[in-house]
Amino acid sequence: MSVNYIIIGDWSINGQLMVNRWSIYGQLMVNLWSIDGQFMVVNLWVNLW
C-alpha cells in the first residue's frame, strides 16, 4: 500500500474554492483549492494493490 502526492498546476477563479474529482484506474482523487487567491492543486491517491 502506497500513498502518492503529485503537485500539478491549475488556476482559481476570483480566489474561490474549486473542487474536482476524476477516476483513474478507479483510485484517483483530485482536490483543488485556492489559498489567498493563489492556486494549489493536490492529487492524492492510494494504491491498495
N, C-alpha and C positions, 0 to 999 in steps of 0.2 A: 504494500500500500504506500503510495507516494502522493505528496501534495505539491503541486507546481504553481508558481506565481509568474505571470508574464505581464509586463507593463507595455501597453500599446498607446498610440496617440488617437485622440478624438477631440471634439470640441463641445463646449457647453453653450447654451443659448441664454443670454442675459443672466448667466450665473445661476440658472435654475437647475433643479435636480433632474437628471436623466437616468433612467434605468432600462436596460435592455437585456434580454436573455436569449442565447442561442443554444441549440443542442447539437454538439459534435460528438459522434460516437456515443451519444446518449449520456455523456458525463461532463458537459462543459457548461459552466455558469459564468456569465459576464455581468459585472456590476459597474455602472457608470455614475459618477457623482462629481460635482464641482466644489472646490474649496476657494472661497473668496473670489469667485468668478473665474478661477483657473480650471483647466480641465484635468481630470485624473481618471484613468481607465484601468481597472484591475481585473485580470482574468484569473479565476480560481476554479480549479477542477481537481477532483480526487479520483485517482485510478485505483479501482478496487481489485484489479487483476494484476 
